[in-house]
Amino acid sequence: MFAPGQDDVSNIHRRWSFTTIGPSSSKVSYAIWLGCAIAIVVVSHLYHLQADTEGLAVYLPLGIVALVGSHFLDYMALHGTPVNKLSKVAHVSAFANGLWALTVFLGVAADLVFAKPPSGMDYIVAGMLLAVGLRIGIFTSVFGASTGRATAVSFIQPLIFLFAFVPPLYHSLDTFSSAGVAFGAAFVALGIVWTVLADRAGRPGIKSTFGVLQAFIAAWTENRVDKMEEFTEAKAHDDVVSTKIIRFGSLAAIVLPDIHPGPFSMVGGSNLPYVLYETFNKSALVMHSVSDHSLNIPSKREVDRYVKELGKRTVVERGSTCSVPVQIKITNSTCTGIAFGNTAVVMLSLSPKGMEDIPQSVRTELESFGIGLGFSDVLVVDCHNAMGKHLDDSDRDDLVMSAKQCLDRMKNQPQHEFNIGFAGLGDISHQPDLEGELGQAGLAVLVIGVGGKNYAIGWADSNNMNNGLRDRVISKASGDVTTILELCSSDTHSTSGKRTREGYFALGTTTNADDIAEAYIQLCAKAAERAAKSTFELSVAQSTIKVMGQKQFEDYSTALDRSMNVTKIFVAITVATYIAMLVLS
């Protein structure tokens, strides 16, 4: 079973796929926009208006000039709206002209199928007003214009373009048939009513669904996070969270915050792993704890508050010995553990099958079990090193069983003095091209020398890892000198914002696995070279900060579902109206 609230996060993430629909760049948008405009003019002249080609040679360039000029009028008329940019106006125009072109083409097909004569301006006008209805919806929901302003602006480009490419003979209202105007007016009315109902769909939890959408787009595409953080912080609540830190003198540290990186891009605590990496002198593995998105920090202000409170941490154990690492595998699960004095660290992985965040119930069970064995503290790490679904009962049981066996064996292991070495990506010559896959902290390795052998924990400041990468790197990079025990990611959300189903590139998505393994080979060698005798110090910080909480994600998820249901109804009505137009016009 997964934790409460994870359903809501999964639902929000599933809706993310809709944001990837559409042109991938402004160049593509401009090409679609102009291409569809040319198609509208050509088909309208040669079929619907039955005009000669000589007229087309005049009105085609005239229409394109008017189209381009009105593009800047759109931009100026939308001045002051939250996400107004020429490129975004071009995206809207591409969609709108696409629908308009589709209408004039299907008008030809309808006339042929139903043996009707060319209907003159009917399909041209209806297509134009359909484009207007779409523009109203987007200018209101995405750009943040009021309904009245969006309606007025939405007519600018289509009307200028229409009167530019249609000969003056057809500018009279007498040439506009009642059918084309009536169906077109219905499309505009549907667009207006949709904006009102969809925006209010999230109430009372979300006052304005569109307001959140606009803040999200500004943060996601423009790195303007202020509005989004206003929403997330306003709905957040104070909570007490723990951070456990094992420091190895001045050599390195393992940091385990009970905070989840997120929610996305650069909002709130999304870049928390790097912030902590930097706080600990860029010599730390910032691990992913057993936590979910309800423990996201909502704003940068709260991140600063959290980091400041880490200075109040309390030392709970010091020592100079550790056990030889223990690794237990059961079916798909792997638990790797090492005990420092009376403190146990267990790292849980389901690679290469993969899984979503481990539920809190696993951590609670393992901490209780470890304390029952006599450990004073148990640090449970979610390796987060392969993408998958929520844990099913079978995998959860295997994961818990492997961890319990690991803890039981560690408790009976003799302990020895140990060496510690650390190396980061900036310490080696091999620099793989990992742009887009890594956060600012890059890659790192912690080497633990104990019992006459070196053991390494590999780390990546990435949002998960490509399935199979962990096993490939461990197999290739482990050797006679150093054995890589585990590969962990920080689950940073600072790298999100990619046009993929997940919204990010997991480590190894675009980079060759052997190239990444080579980097870890050099990191292991450098860390082993630097290894020196060390002691450990476990400290715990209790921080009172705002976290997003489960209710906030429930509200966002509900608003999305209701808005989507409203949208489906209006799409169905629009399609039915469209079909009626093709049959009856």
VOGU-3710 file (C-alpha; in Angstrom, 3 decimals, decimal comma):
1> mfapgqddvs> 0,000/0,000/0,000  1,210/3,540/-0,598  1,019/6,535/1,692  -2,045/8,799/1,747  -1,629/11,614/-0,716  0,509/9,675/-3,179  -2,609/9,027/-5,270  -3,022/12,789/-5,604  0,612/13,347/-6,585  0,414/10,551/-9,155
11> nihrrwsftt> -2,759/12,067/-10,569  -1,154/15,515/-10,864  1,871/13,949/-12,508  -0,361/12,050/-14,932  -1,993/15,325/-15,952  1,479/16,691/-16,698  1,479/14,748/-19,978  -1,085/17,204/-21,375  1,450/20,024/-21,108  3,720/18,204/-23,565
21> igpssskvsy> 1,047/18,301/-26,275  1,804/20,931/-28,850  4,753/22,458/-30,680  8,154/21,791/-29,172  9,532/25,240/-30,035  8,491/28,675/-31,242  9,977/27,903/-34,671  7,633/24,945/-35,042  4,717/27,106/-33,881  5,473/29,817/-36,434
31> aiwlgcaiai> 5,767/27,185/-39,179  2,388/25,630/-38,261  0,762/29,051/-37,896  1,919/30,301/-41,303  1,447/26,942/-43,036  -2,150/26,676/-41,859  -2,788/30,300/-42,829  -1,606/29,601/-46,377  -3,858/26,533/-46,512  -6,833/28,594/-45,299
41> vvvshlyhlq> -6,317/31,219/-48,013  -5,712/28,759/-50,856  -8,644/26,425/-50,071  -10,993/29,336/-49,348  -10,213/31,037/-52,655  -10,057/28,017/-54,935  -13,035/26,117/-53,533  -15,314/27,975/-51,129  -15,227/31,340/-52,942  -14,616/29,880/-56,404
51> adteglavyl> -12,196/32,765/-57,065  -9,570/32,858/-59,814  -5,867/32,220/-59,269  -4,985/35,784/-60,192  -6,866/37,019/-57,159  -5,114/34,427/-55,031  -1,747/35,847/-56,087  -2,826/39,163/-54,583  -4,723/38,079/-51,486  -2,327/35,381/-50,276
61> plgivalvgs> 0,604/37,740/-49,617  -1,806/40,397/-48,348  -3,269/37,932/-45,872  0,162/36,809/-44,637  1,320/40,416/-44,131  -1,870/41,169/-42,162  -1,385/37,980/-40,127  2,170/38,853/-39,145  1,234/42,437/-38,273  -1,713/41,356/-36,140
71> hfldymalhg> 0,579/38,959/-34,278  2,278/41,961/-32,683  -1,110/43,533/-31,969  -2,051/40,373/-30,022  1,150/40,631/-28,032  0,616/44,312/-27,209  -3,056/43,797/-26,362  -2,073/41,103/-23,833  0,561/43,302/-22,169  0,688/42,760/-18,425
81> tpvnklskva> -0,721/39,244/-18,371  1,423/36,764/-16,384  2,974/34,704/-19,211  2,697/36,990/-22,256  5,498/36,376/-24,785  5,616/36,481/-28,579  6,525/32,785/-28,652  3,504/31,866/-26,510  1,208/33,990/-28,684  2,608/32,036/-31,643
91> hvsafanglw> 1,719/28,738/-29,921  -1,881/29,921/-29,543  -2,018/31,090/-33,173  -0,697/27,729/-34,347  -3,506/25,853/-32,585  -6,163/28,365/-33,666  -5,120/28,419/-37,324  -4,908/24,640/-37,263  -8,582/24,411/-36,287  -9,523/27,040/-38,852
101> altvflgvaa> -7,662/25,194/-41,622  -9,235/21,906/-40,549  -12,672/23,488/-40,832  -12,193/24,800/-44,378  -10,802/21,401/-45,424  -13,618/19,420/-43,789  -16,069/21,846/-45,370  -14,831/20,690/-48,765  -15,173/17,059/-47,693  -18,699/17,647/-46,319
111> dlvfakppsg> -19,823/19,303/-49,552  -18,527/16,357/-51,560  -20,011/13,696/-49,261  -23,434/15,344/-49,041  -23,412/16,549/-52,669  -23,758/20,198/-51,674  -22,553/23,158/-53,731  -19,710/25,307/-52,332  -21,137/27,190/-49,380  -19,273/30,435/-49,817
121> mdyivagmll> -18,313/32,059/-46,535  -20,018/29,524/-44,220  -17,036/27,344/-43,326  -14,589/30,237/-43,516  -16,549/32,250/-40,944  -17,337/29,249/-38,759  -13,664/28,246/-38,786  -12,646/31,775/-37,855  -15,064/31,885/-34,920  -13,948/28,417/-33,781
131> avglrigift> -10,406/29,811/-33,698  -11,699/32,788/-31,695  -13,350/30,461/-29,154  -10,102/28,547/-28,681  -8,134/31,773/-28,289  -10,559/32,990/-25,617  -10,017/29,793/-23,635  -6,218/29,936/-23,829  -5,850/33,681/-23,277  -7,993/33,356/-20,147
141> svfgastgra> -6,633/30,117/-18,685  -2,956/30,300/-19,633  -2,225/34,004/-20,167  -4,385/35,220/-17,281  -6,470/37,790/-19,163  -9,946/38,531/-17,863  -12,781/36,939/-19,839  -13,809/40,295/-21,316  -10,271/41,228/-22,314  -9,542/37,770/-23,710
151> tavsfiqpli> -12,738/37,888/-25,786  -11,854/41,273/-27,268  -8,236/40,314/-28,019  -9,259/36,973/-29,512  -11,092/38,667/-32,373  -8,159/40,896/-33,405  -5,987/38,565/-35,471  -8,725/36,379/-37,019  -10,770/39,390/-38,174  -7,766/41,263/-39,588
161> flfafvpply> -6,613/38,137/-41,386  -10,118/37,366/-42,676  -10,721/40,811/-44,161  -7,201/40,848/-45,627  -7,441/37,602/-47,609  -11,147/37,720/-48,544  -11,968/39,991/-51,499  -13,993/43,176/-50,642  -16,958/41,680/-52,501  -17,476/39,351/-49,527
171> hsldtfssag> -17,042/41,951/-46,764  -20,748/42,753/-46,711  -22,876/41,110/-44,030  -25,163/39,916/-46,811  -22,481/37,418/-47,862  -22,299/35,888/-44,369  -24,892/33,151/-44,203  -26,837/32,687/-41,002  -25,638/29,051/-40,652  -21,943/29,895/-40,615
181> vafgaafval> -22,421/32,783/-38,178  -24,759/30,784/-35,937  -22,454/27,805/-35,587  -19,447/30,084/-35,172  -21,234/32,084/-32,460  -21,944/28,820/-30,659  -18,208/28,016/-30,645  -17,411/31,434/-29,183  -20,127/31,081/-26,519  -18,814/27,641/-25,553
191> givwtvladr> -15,316/29,083/-25,163  -16,545/31,872/-22,886  -18,723/29,651/-20,679  -15,906/27,083/-20,392  -13,493/29,689/-19,032  -15,910/30,607/-16,242  -16,786/27,056/-15,184  -13,291/25,537/-15,511  -11,707/28,351/-13,495  -14,152/27,794/-10,628
201> agrpgikstf> -14,001/24,010/-10,739  -11,480/23,700/-7,894  -13,499/25,637/-5,328  -13,504/25,765/-2,358  -10,019/24,237/-2,083  -8,624/26,261/-4,996  -10,227/29,654/-5,581  -8,926/29,983/-9,144  -7,759/26,926/-11,074  -6,397/29,207/-13,787
211> gvlqafiaaw> -4,453/31,257/-11,236  -2,540/28,144/-10,163  -2,044/27,129/-13,795  -0,566/30,523/-14,678  1,742/30,463/-11,652  2,834/26,944/-12,601  3,620/27,931/-16,199  5,531/31,051/-15,102  7,644/28,942/-12,741  8,069/26,008/-15,119
221> tenrvdkmee> 8,921/27,882/-18,302  10,290/31,221/-17,070  11,798/30,358/-13,649  9,565/33,042/-12,119  8,625/31,224/-8,937  7,149/34,012/-6,782  3,484/33,405/-7,637  3,761/29,631/-7,343  5,497/29,914/-3,985  2,737/32,261/-2,798
231> fteakahddv> 0,222/29,494/-3,500  2,278/26,676/-1,990  3,319/28,586/1,129  -0,167/29,944/1,803  -1,564/26,411/1,885  1,384/24,912/3,807  1,500/24,186/7,531  4,196/24,132/10,206  5,684/20,755/11,054  8,677/19,426/12,955
241> vstkiirfgs> 11,095/17,510/10,754  14,299/15,691/11,609  17,619/15,685/9,807  20,217/13,056/10,678  23,844/13,730/9,850  26,836/11,419/10,140  30,008/13,515/9,939  33,387/11,937/9,378  35,584/14,637/10,875  36,259/17,231/8,196
251> laaivlpdih> 36,447/14,590/5,454  32,817/13,989/4,495  29,254/13,562/5,694  26,105/11,557/5,060  23,019/13,775/5,326  19,534/12,286/5,608  16,834/14,996/5,702  13,245/14,020/6,409  12,301/16,436/3,648  11,359/15,512/0,104
261> pgpfsmvggs> 12,911/17,506/-2,761  10,210/19,300/-4,695  7,639/20,205/-5,787  9,143/20,964/-9,226  11,729/22,957/-11,138  13,171/25,684/-8,883  10,126/26,104/-6,627  10,611/25,707/-2,878  12,906/22,864/-1,846  13,382/21,417/-5,338
271> nlpyvlyetf> 17,112/22,183/-5,242  17,478/21,164/-1,592  20,083/18,427/-2,231  22,516/20,954/-3,689  21,760/23,495/-0,949  22,709/20,887/1,669  25,669/19,673/-0,401  26,993/23,227/-0,383  26,174/23,691/3,314  28,394/20,719/4,135
281> nksalvmhsv> 31,368/22,053/2,164  30,567/20,087/-0,992  31,716/16,894/0,704  28,430/15,208/1,507  26,080/12,566/0,197  22,604/14,071/0,567  20,460/10,974/0,640  16,790/10,517/-0,219  14,943/9,691/2,976  11,766/7,671/3,229
291> sdhslnipsk> 9,522/10,664/2,591  6,909/11,765/0,068  5,759/14,994/-1,552  3,715/16,009/1,478  7,105/16,909/3,016  8,063/19,341/0,246  9,286/22,737/1,438  6,972/25,279/-0,247  9,293/28,283/-0,698  12,927/29,383/-0,768
301> revdryvkel> 12,275/31,425/2,363  11,384/28,217/4,206  14,459/26,484/2,751  16,643/29,208/4,280  14,813/28,784/7,574  15,383/25,028/7,468  19,114/25,327/6,737  19,539/27,882/9,505  17,942/25,534/12,038  20,402/22,768/11,124
311> gkrtvvergs> 22,946/24,739/13,134  21,016/23,773/16,276  21,631/20,051/15,833  22,478/17,861/18,805  25,237/15,228/18,860  23,793/11,862/19,921  26,733/9,501/19,304  30,439/9,582/18,590  32,724/6,701/17,760  35,715/5,416/15,819
321> tcsvpvqiki> 34,577/2,019/14,514  32,215/0,584/11,933  31,191/-2,822/10,645  32,087/-4,404/7,345  29,141/-3,683/5,030  26,351/-6,257/4,742  24,199/-6,767/1,664  21,055/-8,898/1,516  19,106/-9,621/-1,684  15,615/-11,112/-1,778
331> tnstctgiaf> 13,960/-11,394/-5,214  13,920/-7,829/-6,585  14,965/-6,101/-3,378  18,454/-5,245/-2,168  19,351/-3,892/1,263  22,881/-2,659/1,921  23,817/-1,810/5,490  26,713/-0,591/7,561  26,813/0,086/11,298  28,763/2,978/12,794
341> gntavvmlsl> 28,975/2,177/16,474  25,393/1,852/17,636  23,960/3,594/14,555  22,764/1,553/11,580  22,490/2,835/8,019  20,375/0,749/5,632  19,996/1,573/1,928  16,988/0,114/0,109  16,826/-0,538/-3,640  14,477/-2,285/-6,029
351> spkgmedipq> 16,755/-1,905/-9,041  16,437/-2,761/-11,863  12,663/-3,192/-11,449  12,276/0,227/-9,859  9,698/1,786/-7,586  8,121/5,046/-6,478  9,019/6,618/-3,120  9,102/4,086/-0,289  6,105/4,553/2,062  6,602/5,837/5,597
361> svrtelesfg> 5,307/2,572/7,046  8,479/0,782/5,890  10,714/3,242/7,686  8,635/3,073/10,873  8,766/-0,716/10,887  12,521/-0,853/10,305  13,337/1,784/12,909  11,287/-0,104/15,475  12,918/-3,409/14,522  16,428/-1,961/14,691
371> iglgfsdvlv> 15,863/-0,393/18,091  14,506/-3,735/19,272  17,820/-5,309/18,238  19,717/-2,786/20,330  20,632/-0,079/17,810  20,182/3,422/19,175  19,338/4,828/15,739  18,459/3,516/12,266  18,918/5,678/9,171  16,720/4,328/6,360
381> vdchnamgkh> 17,802/5,499/2,889  15,675/5,207/-0,244  18,310/4,671/-2,949  15,848/5,978/-5,561  17,898/4,396/-8,346  15,357/2,963/-10,797  11,980/4,177/-12,046  8,876/2,160/-11,308  5,431/2,050/-9,750  4,245/2,151/-6,161
391> lddsdrddlv> 5,388/-0,815/-4,100  3,035/-3,759/-4,229  2,624/-5,977/-1,173  5,080/-8,601/-2,405  7,924/-6,163/-3,117  7,265/-4,316/0,115  7,502/-7,537/2,110  10,749/-8,498/0,340  12,229/-5,053/0,957  11,350/-5,145/4,652
401> msakqcldrm> 12,583/-8,721/5,054  15,924/-7,985/3,389  16,394/-4,945/5,625  15,542/-6,869/8,785  18,019/-9,611/7,892  20,610/-6,957/7,147  20,064/-5,244/10,516  20,162/-8,549/12,356  23,466/-9,533/10,733  25,018/-6,089/11,277
411> knqpqhefni> 24,225/-6,167/14,977  26,402/-9,266/15,353  29,245/-7,993/13,173  32,557/-7,047/14,804  33,545/-3,403/14,250  36,880/-1,977/13,187  38,606/1,342/12,803  37,995/2,798/9,360  39,188/5,266/6,722  37,044/7,756/4,827
421> gfaglgdish> 37,616/9,351/1,435  35,398/11,601/-0,685  35,515/12,823/-4,280  33,162/14,904/-6,412  32,820/15,359/-10,142  35,066/18,426/-10,068  37,929/16,301/-8,709  38,355/14,102/-11,789  39,401/14,606/-15,407  36,595/12,585/-16,979
431> qpdlegelgq> 33,609/14,893/-17,381  30,689/13,117/-19,107  28,110/15,310/-20,793  25,285/15,041/-18,287  23,565/18,361/-18,935  19,892/18,066/-18,147  20,356/14,889/-16,122  22,235/16,260/-13,117  21,674/18,993/-10,586  24,430/21,337/-9,498
441> aglavlvigv> 26,062/18,854/-7,110  26,901/16,421/-9,930  28,287/13,005/-9,033  30,166/11,965/-5,897  31,611/8,916/-4,159  32,202/8,149/-0,485  34,819/5,436/0,114  34,856/3,563/3,409  38,025/1,558/4,082  37,360/-1,167/6,650
451> ggknyaigwa> 38,610/-4,711/7,225  41,388/-4,283/4,678  39,103/-3,369/1,768  37,551/-0,251/0,257  33,799/0,014/-0,162  32,183/2,853/-2,083  28,759/4,479/-2,049  28,110/6,207/-5,348  25,801/9,226/-5,454  24,196/11,393/-8,120
461> dsnnmnnglr> 22,362/14,696/-7,753  19,704/13,453/-10,153  15,993/12,813/-10,244  16,162/9,026/-10,276  18,206/6,775/-12,578  17,480/4,939/-15,764  16,516/1,333/-15,037  19,569/-0,907/-15,204  22,108/1,922/-14,821  22,800/1,110/-11,182
471> drviskasgd> 23,644/-2,513/-11,965  25,733/-1,561/-15,009  27,829/0,943/-13,078  28,366/-1,363/-10,083  29,406/-4,203/-12,380  31,802/-2,103/-14,450  33,235/0,203/-11,790  33,840/-2,312/-8,987  37,327/-3,796/-8,965  40,040/-5,332/-6,821
481> vttilelcss> 40,723/-2,065/-4,990  37,193/-0,790/-4,422  33,762/-2,418/-4,435  30,780/-0,166/-5,130  28,084/-1,138/-2,662  25,262/1,002/-3,925  24,365/3,852/-6,251  21,920/6,445/-4,896  20,230/9,517/-6,318  19,251/12,649/-4,423
491> dthstsgkrt> 15,867/12,867/-6,222  16,543/16,524/-6,950  13,630/18,248/-8,665  15,781/21,124/-9,889  16,267/19,323/-13,218  12,555/19,058/-13,978  11,000/20,958/-16,852  11,769/18,583/-19,713  9,306/17,588/-22,438  9,148/13,956/-21,342
501> regyfalgtt> 6,394/11,869/-19,796  8,106/12,147/-16,406  9,016/15,825/-16,796  12,734/15,128/-16,295  15,660/13,099/-17,612  16,704/10,383/-15,190  20,457/9,777/-15,005  21,445/7,605/-17,962  18,502/8,605/-20,165  20,588/10,433/-22,756
511> tnaddiaeay> 24,107/9,542/-21,581  25,865/6,252/-22,263  25,992/4,030/-19,182  29,650/3,128/-19,771  30,546/6,807/-19,874  28,883/7,305/-16,492  30,624/4,176/-15,162  33,979/5,594/-16,240  33,279/8,712/-14,187  32,529/6,574/-11,146
521> iqlcakaaer> 35,718/4,548/-11,693  37,752/7,742/-11,508  35,743/9,018/-8,540  36,370/5,786/-6,640  40,087/5,979/-7,375  40,318/9,612/-6,251  38,268/9,015/-3,088  40,372/5,933/-2,205  43,542/7,957/-2,782  42,309/10,593/-0,331
531> aakstfelsv> 41,063/8,126/2,294  42,321/8,793/5,796  41,622/7,423/9,262  38,410/8,840/10,603  35,883/8,930/13,398  32,142/9,478/13,113  29,667/11,768/14,795  25,905/11,318/14,547  23,869/14,455/15,141  20,162/15,176/14,829
541> aqstikvmgq> 18,467/18,487/14,070  14,805/19,138/14,778  13,488/21,910/12,510  10,109/23,617/12,649  9,300/24,654/9,090  6,391/24,837/6,716  5,734/21,776/4,553  3,199/21,467/1,756  1,193/18,668/3,352  -1,144/16,124/1,787
551> kqfedystal> -4,229/18,368/1,741  -2,574/20,785/-0,673  -1,942/18,074/-3,239  -5,472/16,779/-2,721  -6,818/20,263/-3,547  -4,674/20,553/-6,688  -5,625/17,057/-7,806  -9,340/17,712/-7,223  -9,186/21,004/-9,124  -7,472/19,293/-12,058
561> drsmnvtkif> -9,990/16,466/-12,137  -12,985/18,778/-12,009  -11,536/21,128/-14,631  -10,791/18,156/-16,838  -14,348/16,846/-16,441  -15,749/20,270/-17,361  -13,411/20,355/-20,348  -14,495/16,904/-21,529  -18,143/17,959/-21,442  -17,438/21,113/-23,434
571> vaitvatyia> -15,262/19,251/-25,935  -18,103/16,761/-26,466  -20,615/19,590/-27,004  -18,192/21,352/-29,363  -17,607/18,195/-31,397  -21,369/17,573/-31,646  -21,911/21,169/-32,773  -19,085/20,821/-35,268  -20,555/17,670/-36,795  -23,978/19,336/-37,018
581> mlvls> -22,334/22,242/-38,836  -20,726/19,909/-41,403  -24,039/18,164/-42,032  -26,404/21,148/-42,020  -24,397/24,058/-43,440
//
